[in-house]
Amino acid sequence: MQASSKVLPSQRVKVSRGEIHVIKERCKQCNLCIDFCPTQVLRESDEANEKGYHVPELVEEPEKGNTCVACGFCQVICPEYAIWIEARRDE
């Protein structure tokens, strides 16, 4: 007997979602978080901190499949520890 290749709704994998937090005063606009985000959901905002650096902001487009998956890479790569991820509670 062959295994079925169809995925049933009850077998779907739940993808985690993240909420991004930025400590604006620490950000030095190195853009590592933006450049290396695997889902490309970060961009440079128009908002600047007191030093004049533009902090990253989350830009999700769920209809295109662009959402934060809470991988945590931005918080690992940030040299100033200015960004971190929390899993969303609404899911």
Chimera marker file (.cmm) of the C-alpha trace (Angstrom):
<marker_set name="trace">
<marker id="1" x="0.000" y="0.000" z="0.000" r="1" g="1" b="0" radius="0.5"/>
<marker id="2" x="1.367" y="3.420" z="-0.980" r="1" g="1" b="0" radius="0.5"/>
<marker id="3" x="1.353" y="6.393" z="1.357" r="1" g="1" b="0" radius="0.5"/>
<marker id="4" x="-0.908" y="9.212" z="0.310" r="1" g="1" b="0" radius="0.5"/>
<marker id="5" x="0.840" y="12.380" z="-0.836" r="1" g="1" b="0" radius="0.5"/>
<marker id="6" x="-2.115" y="14.611" z="0.038" r="1" g="1" b="0" radius="0.5"/>
<marker id="7" x="-1.800" y="16.819" z="3.080" r="1" g="1" b="0" radius="0.5"/>
<marker id="8" x="-4.891" y="16.938" z="5.218" r="1" g="1" b="0" radius="0.5"/>
<marker id="9" x="-5.807" y="20.164" z="7.051" r="1" g="1" b="0" radius="0.5"/>
<marker id="10" x="-5.102" y="18.474" z="10.380" r="1" g="1" b="0" radius="0.5"/>
<marker id="11" x="-1.568" y="17.641" z="9.187" r="1" g="1" b="0" radius="0.5"/>
<marker id="12" x="-0.517" y="21.164" z="8.252" r="1" g="1" b="0" radius="0.5"/>
<marker id="13" x="2.553" y="22.507" z="9.945" r="1" g="1" b="0" radius="0.5"/>
<marker id="14" x="2.001" y="25.544" z="12.136" r="1" g="1" b="0" radius="0.5"/>
<marker id="15" x="4.588" y="28.231" z="11.364" r="1" g="1" b="0" radius="0.5"/>
<marker id="16" x="5.613" y="30.384" z="14.287" r="1" g="1" b="0" radius="0.5"/>
<marker id="17" x="5.237" y="34.143" z="14.020" r="1" g="1" b="0" radius="0.5"/>
<marker id="18" x="7.349" y="36.759" z="15.708" r="1" g="1" b="0" radius="0.5"/>
<marker id="19" x="6.963" y="40.206" z="17.159" r="1" g="1" b="0" radius="0.5"/>
<marker id="20" x="10.047" y="42.367" z="16.684" r="1" g="1" b="0" radius="0.5"/>
<marker id="21" x="11.224" y="44.810" z="19.357" r="1" g="1" b="0" radius="0.5"/>
<marker id="22" x="13.929" y="47.439" z="18.804" r="1" g="1" b="0" radius="0.5"/>
<marker id="23" x="15.782" y="49.452" z="21.424" r="1" g="1" b="0" radius="0.5"/>
<marker id="24" x="15.980" y="52.594" z="19.309" r="1" g="1" b="0" radius="0.5"/>
<marker id="25" x="18.749" y="54.275" z="21.308" r="1" g="1" b="0" radius="0.5"/>
<marker id="26" x="21.092" y="51.313" z="20.741" r="1" g="1" b="0" radius="0.5"/>
<marker id="27" x="20.596" y="51.008" z="16.974" r="1" g="1" b="0" radius="0.5"/>
<marker id="28" x="23.519" y="52.279" z="14.874" r="1" g="1" b="0" radius="0.5"/>
<marker id="29" x="21.937" y="51.595" z="11.465" r="1" g="1" b="0" radius="0.5"/>
<marker id="30" x="24.379" y="48.854" z="10.463" r="1" g="1" b="0" radius="0.5"/>
<marker id="31" x="21.444" y="47.229" z="8.595" r="1" g="1" b="0" radius="0.5"/>
<marker id="32" x="22.692" y="43.699" z="9.281" r="1" g="1" b="0" radius="0.5"/>
<marker id="33" x="19.232" y="42.725" z="10.511" r="1" g="1" b="0" radius="0.5"/>
<marker id="34" x="17.686" y="44.074" z="7.300" r="1" g="1" b="0" radius="0.5"/>
<marker id="35" x="20.281" y="42.595" z="4.934" r="1" g="1" b="0" radius="0.5"/>
<marker id="36" x="20.253" y="39.116" z="6.433" r="1" g="1" b="0" radius="0.5"/>
<marker id="37" x="16.569" y="38.646" z="7.329" r="1" g="1" b="0" radius="0.5"/>
<marker id="38" x="15.635" y="35.368" z="5.609" r="1" g="1" b="0" radius="0.5"/>
<marker id="39" x="12.031" y="36.470" z="5.046" r="1" g="1" b="0" radius="0.5"/>
<marker id="40" x="12.914" y="40.103" z="4.137" r="1" g="1" b="0" radius="0.5"/>
<marker id="41" x="10.349" y="41.614" z="6.520" r="1" g="1" b="0" radius="0.5"/>
<marker id="42" x="12.601" y="44.358" z="7.902" r="1" g="1" b="0" radius="0.5"/>
<marker id="43" x="13.299" y="47.714" z="6.293" r="1" g="1" b="0" radius="0.5"/>
<marker id="44" x="14.849" y="51.016" z="7.292" r="1" g="1" b="0" radius="0.5"/>
<marker id="45" x="12.195" y="53.269" z="8.777" r="1" g="1" b="0" radius="0.5"/>
<marker id="46" x="11.822" y="57.015" z="8.365" r="1" g="1" b="0" radius="0.5"/>
<marker id="47" x="12.080" y="57.319" z="12.147" r="1" g="1" b="0" radius="0.5"/>
<marker id="48" x="15.522" y="58.243" z="13.473" r="1" g="1" b="0" radius="0.5"/>
<marker id="49" x="16.858" y="57.841" z="16.987" r="1" g="1" b="0" radius="0.5"/>
<marker id="50" x="18.533" y="60.683" z="18.920" r="1" g="1" b="0" radius="0.5"/>
<marker id="51" x="21.857" y="59.969" z="17.175" r="1" g="1" b="0" radius="0.5"/>
<marker id="52" x="20.253" y="60.292" z="13.748" r="1" g="1" b="0" radius="0.5"/>
<marker id="53" x="20.282" y="56.599" z="12.836" r="1" g="1" b="0" radius="0.5"/>
<marker id="54" x="17.231" y="55.141" z="11.124" r="1" g="1" b="0" radius="0.5"/>
<marker id="55" x="15.967" y="52.122" z="13.030" r="1" g="1" b="0" radius="0.5"/>
<marker id="56" x="14.543" y="48.989" z="11.375" r="1" g="1" b="0" radius="0.5"/>
<marker id="57" x="10.819" y="48.395" z="11.178" r="1" g="1" b="0" radius="0.5"/>
<marker id="58" x="8.733" y="45.321" z="10.488" r="1" g="1" b="0" radius="0.5"/>
<marker id="59" x="6.918" y="45.271" z="7.137" r="1" g="1" b="0" radius="0.5"/>
<marker id="60" x="4.846" y="42.156" z="6.707" r="1" g="1" b="0" radius="0.5"/>
<marker id="61" x="2.798" y="41.254" z="3.658" r="1" g="1" b="0" radius="0.5"/>
<marker id="62" x="0.907" y="38.083" z="4.638" r="1" g="1" b="0" radius="0.5"/>
<marker id="63" x="-0.883" y="37.957" z="1.284" r="1" g="1" b="0" radius="0.5"/>
<marker id="64" x="2.540" y="37.534" z="-0.371" r="1" g="1" b="0" radius="0.5"/>
<marker id="65" x="3.770" y="35.125" z="2.291" r="1" g="1" b="0" radius="0.5"/>
<marker id="66" x="6.173" y="37.655" z="3.860" r="1" g="1" b="0" radius="0.5"/>
<marker id="67" x="5.835" y="37.358" z="7.617" r="1" g="1" b="0" radius="0.5"/>
<marker id="68" x="8.265" y="37.168" z="10.497" r="1" g="1" b="0" radius="0.5"/>
<marker id="69" x="8.784" y="33.506" z="11.360" r="1" g="1" b="0" radius="0.5"/>
<marker id="70" x="10.549" y="34.245" z="14.673" r="1" g="1" b="0" radius="0.5"/>
<marker id="71" x="13.810" y="32.674" z="13.524" r="1" g="1" b="0" radius="0.5"/>
<marker id="72" x="15.749" y="35.048" z="15.781" r="1" g="1" b="0" radius="0.5"/>
<marker id="73" x="18.551" y="35.667" z="13.303" r="1" g="1" b="0" radius="0.5"/>
<marker id="74" x="18.224" y="39.454" z="13.581" r="1" g="1" b="0" radius="0.5"/>
<marker id="75" x="18.827" y="39.318" z="17.317" r="1" g="1" b="0" radius="0.5"/>
<marker id="76" x="21.837" y="37.043" z="16.873" r="1" g="1" b="0" radius="0.5"/>
<marker id="77" x="23.474" y="39.188" z="14.187" r="1" g="1" b="0" radius="0.5"/>
<marker id="78" x="22.889" y="42.603" z="15.831" r="1" g="1" b="0" radius="0.5"/>
<marker id="79" x="26.242" y="43.815" z="17.238" r="1" g="1" b="0" radius="0.5"/>
<marker id="80" x="24.511" y="46.294" z="19.574" r="1" g="1" b="0" radius="0.5"/>
<marker id="81" x="21.862" y="43.886" z="20.980" r="1" g="1" b="0" radius="0.5"/>
<marker id="82" x="19.265" y="46.406" z="19.828" r="1" g="1" b="0" radius="0.5"/>
<marker id="83" x="16.681" y="43.976" z="18.447" r="1" g="1" b="0" radius="0.5"/>
<marker id="84" x="14.920" y="40.897" z="19.756" r="1" g="1" b="0" radius="0.5"/>
<marker id="85" x="12.018" y="38.631" z="18.860" r="1" g="1" b="0" radius="0.5"/>
<marker id="86" x="9.124" y="37.349" z="20.912" r="1" g="1" b="0" radius="0.5"/>
<marker id="87" x="6.722" y="34.698" z="19.713" r="1" g="1" b="0" radius="0.5"/>
<marker id="88" x="3.280" y="36.176" z="19.061" r="1" g="1" b="0" radius="0.5"/>
<marker id="89" x="0.723" y="35.250" z="21.660" r="1" g="1" b="0" radius="0.5"/>
<marker id="90" x="-2.311" y="35.576" z="19.369" r="1" g="1" b="0" radius="0.5"/>
<marker id="91" x="-1.676" y="32.242" z="17.683" r="1" g="1" b="0" radius="0.5"/>
<link id1="1" id2="2" r="1" g="1" b="0" radius="0.2"/>
<link id1="2" id2="3" r="1" g="1" b="0" radius="0.2"/>
<link id1="3" id2="4" r="1" g="1" b="0" radius="0.2"/>
<link id1="4" id2="5" r="1" g="1" b="0" radius="0.2"/>
<link id1="5" id2="6" r="1" g="1" b="0" radius="0.2"/>
<link id1="6" id2="7" r="1" g="1" b="0" radius="0.2"/>
<link id1="7" id2="8" r="1" g="1" b="0" radius="0.2"/>
<link id1="8" id2="9" r="1" g="1" b="0" radius="0.2"/>
<link id1="9" id2="10" r="1" g="1" b="0" radius="0.2"/>
<link id1="10" id2="11" r="1" g="1" b="0" radius="0.2"/>
<link id1="11" id2="12" r="1" g="1" b="0" radius="0.2"/>
<link id1="12" id2="13" r="1" g="1" b="0" radius="0.2"/>
<link id1="13" id2="14" r="1" g="1" b="0" radius="0.2"/>
<link id1="14" id2="15" r="1" g="1" b="0" radius="0.2"/>
<link id1="15" id2="16" r="1" g="1" b="0" radius="0.2"/>
<link id1="16" id2="17" r="1" g="1" b="0" radius="0.2"/>
<link id1="17" id2="18" r="1" g="1" b="0" radius="0.2"/>
<link id1="18" id2="19" r="1" g="1" b="0" radius="0.2"/>
<link id1="19" id2="20" r="1" g="1" b="0" radius="0.2"/>
<link id1="20" id2="21" r="1" g="1" b="0" radius="0.2"/>
<link id1="21" id2="22" r="1" g="1" b="0" radius="0.2"/>
<link id1="22" id2="23" r="1" g="1" b="0" radius="0.2"/>
<link id1="23" id2="24" r="1" g="1" b="0" radius="0.2"/>
<link id1="24" id2="25" r="1" g="1" b="0" radius="0.2"/>
<link id1="25" id2="26" r="1" g="1" b="0" radius="0.2"/>
<link id1="26" id2="27" r="1" g="1" b="0" radius="0.2"/>
<link id1="27" id2="28" r="1" g="1" b="0" radius="0.2"/>
<link id1="28" id2="29" r="1" g="1" b="0" radius="0.2"/>
<link id1="29" id2="30" r="1" g="1" b="0" radius="0.2"/>
<link id1="30" id2="31" r="1" g="1" b="0" radius="0.2"/>
<link id1="31" id2="32" r="1" g="1" b="0" radius="0.2"/>
<link id1="32" id2="33" r="1" g="1" b="0" radius="0.2"/>
<link id1="33" id2="34" r="1" g="1" b="0" radius="0.2"/>
<link id1="34" id2="35" r="1" g="1" b="0" radius="0.2"/>
<link id1="35" id2="36" r="1" g="1" b="0" radius="0.2"/>
<link id1="36" id2="37" r="1" g="1" b="0" radius="0.2"/>
<link id1="37" id2="38" r="1" g="1" b="0" radius="0.2"/>
<link id1="38" id2="39" r="1" g="1" b="0" radius="0.2"/>
<link id1="39" id2="40" r="1" g="1" b="0" radius="0.2"/>
<link id1="40" id2="41" r="1" g="1" b="0" radius="0.2"/>
<link id1="41" id2="42" r="1" g="1" b="0" radius="0.2"/>
<link id1="42" id2="43" r="1" g="1" b="0" radius="0.2"/>
<link id1="43" id2="44" r="1" g="1" b="0" radius="0.2"/>
<link id1="44" id2="45" r="1" g="1" b="0" radius="0.2"/>
<link id1="45" id2="46" r="1" g="1" b="0" radius="0.2"/>
<link id1="46" id2="47" r="1" g="1" b="0" radius="0.2"/>
<link id1="47" id2="48" r="1" g="1" b="0" radius="0.2"/>
<link id1="48" id2="49" r="1" g="1" b="0" radius="0.2"/>
<link id1="49" id2="50" r="1" g="1" b="0" radius="0.2"/>
<link id1="50" id2="51" r="1" g="1" b="0" radius="0.2"/>
<link id1="51" id2="52" r="1" g="1" b="0" radius="0.2"/>
<link id1="52" id2="53" r="1" g="1" b="0" radius="0.2"/>
<link id1="53" id2="54" r="1" g="1" b="0" radius="0.2"/>
<link id1="54" id2="55" r="1" g="1" b="0" radius="0.2"/>
<link id1="55" id2="56" r="1" g="1" b="0" radius="0.2"/>
<link id1="56" id2="57" r="1" g="1" b="0" radius="0.2"/>
<link id1="57" id2="58" r="1" g="1" b="0" radius="0.2"/>
<link id1="58" id2="59" r="1" g="1" b="0" radius="0.2"/>
<link id1="59" id2="60" r="1" g="1" b="0" radius="0.2"/>
<link id1="60" id2="61" r="1" g="1" b="0" radius="0.2"/>
<link id1="61" id2="62" r="1" g="1" b="0" radius="0.2"/>
<link id1="62" id2="63" r="1" g="1" b="0" radius="0.2"/>
<link id1="63" id2="64" r="1" g="1" b="0" radius="0.2"/>
<link id1="64" id2="65" r="1" g="1" b="0" radius="0.2"/>
<link id1="65" id2="66" r="1" g="1" b="0" radius="0.2"/>
<link id1="66" id2="67" r="1" g="1" b="0" radius="0.2"/>
<link id1="67" id2="68" r="1" g="1" b="0" radius="0.2"/>
<link id1="68" id2="69" r="1" g="1" b="0" radius="0.2"/>
<link id1="69" id2="70" r="1" g="1" b="0" radius="0.2"/>
<link id1="70" id2="71" r="1" g="1" b="0" radius="0.2"/>
<link id1="71" id2="72" r="1" g="1" b="0" radius="0.2"/>
<link id1="72" id2="73" r="1" g="1" b="0" radius="0.2"/>
<link id1="73" id2="74" r="1" g="1" b="0" radius="0.2"/>
<link id1="74" id2="75" r="1" g="1" b="0" radius="0.2"/>
<link id1="75" id2="76" r="1" g="1" b="0" radius="0.2"/>
<link id1="76" id2="77" r="1" g="1" b="0" radius="0.2"/>
<link id1="77" id2="78" r="1" g="1" b="0" radius="0.2"/>
<link id1="78" id2="79" r="1" g="1" b="0" radius="0.2"/>
<link id1="79" id2="80" r="1" g="1" b="0" radius="0.2"/>
<link id1="80" id2="81" r="1" g="1" b="0" radius="0.2"/>
<link id1="81" id2="82" r="1" g="1" b="0" radius="0.2"/>
<link id1="82" id2="83" r="1" g="1" b="0" radius="0.2"/>
<link id1="83" id2="84" r="1" g="1" b="0" radius="0.2"/>
<link id1="84" id2="85" r="1" g="1" b="0" radius="0.2"/>
<link id1="85" id2="86" r="1" g="1" b="0" radius="0.2"/>
<link id1="86" id2="87" r="1" g="1" b="0" radius="0.2"/>
<link id1="87" id2="88" r="1" g="1" b="0" radius="0.2"/>
<link id1="88" id2="89" r="1" g="1" b="0" radius="0.2"/>
<link id1="89" id2="90" r="1" g="1" b="0" radius="0.2"/>
<link id1="90" id2="91" r="1" g="1" b="0" radius="0.2"/>
</marker_set>
